[in-house]
Amino acid sequence: AKNEKILRLLLLAGGLVLTARLSAEFLERHQMSSEDNEDHAFDTSSLRHLK
């Protein structure tokens, strides 16, 4: 029974680490894409302003 608990804890810890890594990568990509979107939005708004 004790071994089962330890194994479950290890699996849980591994899952948390994996999730943290994936979310970190996702956040980095998301930040990059959002920055691009901001630039794009700025370009379109300035173009509208010129029109």
C-alpha positions in Angstrom: 0.0 0.0 0.0 2.8 2.4 0.8 4.6 1.7 -2.5 1.3 2.5 -4.3 1.1 5.9 -2.5 4.8 6.7 -3.4 4.3 5.7 -7.0 1.2 7.9 -7.2 3.0 10.8 -5.7 5.9 10.4 -8.1 3.4 10.3 -11.0 1.7 13.3 -9.7 5.0 15.2 -9.3 6.1 14.2 -12.8 2.8 15.3 -14.2 3.0 18.7 -12.5 6.6 19.2 -13.8 5.4 18.3 -17.3 2.4 20.6 -17.1 4.6 23.5 -15.8 7.0 23.1 -18.7 4.2 22.9 -21.2 2.4 25.9 -19.8 5.7 27.9 -19.7 6.4 27.1 -23.4 2.8 28.0 -24.2 3.0 31.3 -22.4 6.2 32.2 -24.2 4.7 31.5 -27.5 1.5 33.3 -26.6 3.4 36.4 -25.5 5.3 36.4 -28.7 2.1 36.1 -30.8 0.3 38.7 -28.8 3.2 41.1 -29.3 2.9 40.5 -33.1 -0.9 41.0 -32.9 -0.4 44.3 -31.1 2.0 45.5 -33.8 -0.6 44.5 -36.4 -3.4 46.2 -34.6 -1.3 49.4 -34.4 -0.6 49.3 -38.1 -4.2 48.9 -39.0 -5.4 51.6 -36.6 -2.8 54.1 -38.0 -3.9 53.2 -41.5 -7.5 53.8 -40.6 -6.4 57.1 -39.1 -4.8 58.1 -42.4 -8.0 57.3 -44.2 
